[in-house]
Amino acid sequence: MNASPSRTARIAGALYVLNIVAGSLAAMSGAGRQSIGTTMLLIAAGAYVVVTILFYRLFKPVSATASLTAAIFSLIGCAMSMLGALHVSTPIDPLVFFGLYCLSIGYLIIRSTFLPRTLGILMVIAGLSWLTFASPDLAHRLSPFNLLPGVIGESALTLWLLVAGVNDKKWSEEAA
């Protein structure tokens, strides 16, 4: 890793913010503004691809296999989101793959020594909330309450990354 782990984490946090803002703008874009919504969805997905790559690099010292598995889940979700933005329907809601990603990242954070375990627990809860979208009926019945844990977990991680980054010393110890 060329940049320090904390710098990488802060860059990931900034791109996570871009993802959240662009995704929110896409959700808020109304009828007659579909091109703005499509553009925002593509920006959000693109930012999340980079977050995924940076997270893979950050969490690889914890478990290369789990980090790669998480990255695969996220990249599938990103690809499905991009297809959805281009009005190509997918058989599964992309949030299901982001749920699996959040579960995996939560696991990696809990196992790591360079981020607070509380963030890992919040990400596991976020992942479980996104997994409700595996059943459209269940997701609809739980809405909007199934969105809140995901927003809280991912926002807490994003804020932490922006403000504190990771503990470089402990990351280096795990990488060694």
Wavefront OBJ file of the C-alpha trace (Angstrom):
o trace
v 0.000 0.000 0.000
v 1.681 3.208 -1.159
v -0.393 5.657 0.905
v -0.605 5.228 4.659
v -3.525 3.048 5.786
v -5.153 6.078 7.440
v -4.907 8.110 4.257
v -6.394 5.210 2.285
v -9.192 4.975 4.863
v -9.894 8.704 4.626
v -10.019 8.546 0.821
v -12.438 5.620 1.124
v -14.510 7.683 3.568
v -14.629 10.640 1.168
v -15.732 8.389 -1.690
v -18.292 6.783 0.624
v -19.704 10.289 1.176
v -19.850 10.796 -2.596
v -21.709 7.500 -2.897
v -24.216 8.488 -0.211
v -24.809 11.980 -1.631
v -25.106 10.817 -5.245
v -27.359 7.923 -4.238
v -29.584 10.263 -2.220
v -29.810 12.730 -5.106
v -30.737 9.873 -7.438
v -33.486 8.758 -5.076
v -34.829 12.309 -4.815
v -34.802 13.029 -8.560
v -38.399 13.101 -9.717
v -40.240 12.431 -12.936
v -38.883 14.319 -15.908
v -35.388 14.282 -14.406
v -34.462 10.699 -15.163
v -31.147 11.591 -16.775
v -30.050 13.297 -13.535
v -31.125 10.248 -11.546
v -29.315 7.891 -13.906
v -26.157 9.998 -13.774
v -26.262 10.142 -9.976
v -26.773 6.360 -9.731
v -23.793 5.760 -12.009
v -21.648 8.176 -9.973
v -22.733 6.469 -6.743
v -21.921 3.018 -8.100
v -18.581 4.171 -9.505
v -17.592 5.704 -6.167
v -18.570 2.468 -4.404
v -16.386 0.429 -6.766
v -13.392 2.495 -5.642
v -14.448 2.193 -1.971
v -14.596 -1.573 -2.500
v -11.058 -1.679 -3.899
v -9.713 0.477 -1.070
v -11.501 -1.644 1.553
v -10.091 -4.800 -0.024
v -6.605 -3.375 0.425
v -7.325 -2.170 3.974
v -8.815 -5.458 5.191
v -6.603 -7.904 3.297
v -4.189 -8.172 6.287
v -7.100 -9.296 8.493
v -8.177 -12.059 6.095
v -7.353 -12.082 2.401
v -10.135 -14.583 1.699
v -12.844 -12.684 3.593
v -11.696 -9.384 2.095
v -11.836 -10.815 -1.436
v -15.247 -12.363 -0.750
v -16.533 -9.006 0.484
v -15.156 -7.265 -2.601
v -16.860 -9.768 -4.907
v -20.229 -9.216 -3.173
v -19.828 -5.452 -3.487
v -18.747 -5.515 -7.119
v -21.742 -7.687 -8.022
v -23.995 -5.191 -6.222
v -22.324 -2.286 -8.044
v -22.737 -3.989 -11.421
v -26.398 -4.678 -10.690
v -26.899 -1.049 -9.577
v -25.335 0.188 -12.799
v -27.601 -2.096 -14.817
v -30.590 -0.794 -12.871
v -29.514 2.786 -13.576
v -29.537 1.877 -17.264
v -33.056 0.410 -16.857
v -31.952 -3.220 -17.153
v -33.836 -5.292 -14.600
v -31.973 -7.727 -12.380
v -33.462 -10.797 -10.657
v -32.202 -9.749 -7.215
v -32.173 -6.337 -5.566
v -28.554 -5.078 -5.441
v -29.062 -4.285 -1.746
v -28.893 -8.024 -1.072
v -25.285 -8.080 -2.282
v -24.525 -4.894 -0.362
v -25.978 -6.643 2.684
v -23.565 -9.531 2.215
v -20.788 -6.964 1.737
v -21.680 -5.121 4.948
v -21.810 -8.431 6.863
v -18.359 -9.304 5.535
v -16.890 -5.864 6.286
v -18.452 -5.991 9.757
v -16.789 -9.350 10.354
v -13.439 -7.980 9.162
v -13.731 -4.899 11.385
v -14.584 -7.044 14.420
v -11.540 -9.251 13.736
v -9.239 -6.296 13.092
v -7.316 -4.338 15.687
v -7.183 -1.066 13.758
v -10.867 -0.047 13.899
v -13.349 -0.057 16.807
v -15.326 -3.297 17.075
v -18.484 -1.244 17.606
v -18.258 -0.178 13.960
v -18.100 -3.841 12.984
v -21.229 -4.615 14.975
v -23.037 -1.678 13.354
v -21.979 -2.927 9.912
v -23.236 -6.444 10.678
v -26.600 -4.951 11.690
v -26.540 -2.825 8.512
v -25.907 -5.954 6.464
v -28.831 -7.748 8.070
v -31.105 -4.803 7.298
v -30.065 -4.781 3.615
v -30.659 -8.547 3.435
v -34.377 -7.957 4.023
v -34.421 -6.916 0.350
v -33.949 -10.584 -0.604
v -37.713 -10.745 -0.157
v -39.458 -7.784 -1.811
v -42.579 -8.446 0.264
v -40.610 -8.470 3.534
v -38.661 -5.359 2.551
v -41.908 -3.553 1.696
v -43.520 -4.552 5.017
v -40.507 -3.429 7.046
v -39.969 -0.181 5.129
v -38.763 2.364 6.188
v -37.515 0.684 9.367
v -35.244 -1.721 7.474
v -33.399 1.254 5.969
v -32.414 2.918 9.234
v -29.882 0.325 10.493
v -28.124 0.331 7.119
v -27.933 4.097 7.005
v -26.699 4.291 10.613
v -24.065 1.566 10.203
v -22.628 2.781 6.932
v -22.765 6.443 7.995
v -20.977 5.691 11.281
v -18.197 3.868 9.431
v -17.949 6.678 6.878
v -17.713 9.353 9.562
v -15.096 7.375 11.479
v -12.977 6.890 8.378
v -13.124 10.597 7.545
v -12.311 11.806 11.053
v -10.025 9.136 12.499
v -8.936 6.890 9.636
v -7.434 3.692 11.007
v -4.732 3.016 13.567
v -1.688 2.876 11.275
v 0.511 1.139 13.844
v -1.988 -1.653 14.481
v -2.706 -1.988 10.742
v 1.044 -2.392 10.092
v 1.286 -5.018 12.848
v -1.551 -7.001 11.252
v 0.004 -6.644 7.809
v 3.340 -7.980 9.100
l 1 2 3 4 5 6 7 8 9 10 11 12 13 14 15 16 17 18 19 20 21 22 23 24 25 26 27 28 29 30 31 32 33 34 35 36 37 38 39 40 41 42 43 44 45 46 47 48 49 50 51 52 53 54 55 56 57 58 59 60 61 62 63 64 65 66 67 68 69 70 71 72 73 74 75 76 77 78 79 80 81 82 83 84 85 86 87 88 89 90 91 92 93 94 95 96 97 98 99 100 101 102 103 104 105 106 107 108 109 110 111 112 113 114 115 116 117 118 119 120 121 122 123 124 125 126 127 128 129 130 131 132 133 134 135 136 137 138 139 140 141 142 143 144 145 146 147 148 149 150 151 152 153 154 155 156 157 158 159 160 161 162 163 164 165 166 167 168 169 170 171 172 173 174 175 176
